[in-house]
């Protein structure tokens, strides 16, 4: 499934970089991770419903549902973060940006590029900070749950978080590059 690129008049610059194909077909990866996150949500729904039915009908709950749900929410968010960003569905206040797009589109493109560059930097800082907890989680064999009842390792979710962070970092950088290209095209069209 592909999202169609916004319709733009021939020779005109698109209104922004969201929804445009990312260089190198990178959107395939973001969409794949998003789809995996969606399938994970479906699996969680089945698990939760099995737990509820098991409790009510058989008086036997599914062990570890609470732990798996708490780990899963974090993993799902990071799997779907890059595609959310690439498609322009990230929550933000864009009143100023929308006005600039109408009045001075080149400035709007530069401001959006700055936003994406700052996002790249911040995602890099978060990625750097998340590396040590992953290594430590593997080293100490961190788990959730209670021994003898149910345990699940934490490191796979921490690894999924890092994969999502790297993908989001690259998406921020690619969007910044697209914004800078758009700003240059808009400035060239203006002269």
Secondary structure, 3 states (H helix, E strand, C coil): CCCCCCCCCCCCCCCCCCCCCCHHHHHHHHHHHHHHHHHHHHHHHHHHHHHHHHHHHCCCCCCCHHHHHHHHHHHHHHHHHHHHHHCCCCCCCCHHHHHHHHHCHHHHHHHHHHHHHHHHHHHHHHHHHHHHHHHHHHHHCCEEEECCCEEEECHHHHHHHHHHHHHHHHHHHHHHHHHHHHHHHHHHHHC
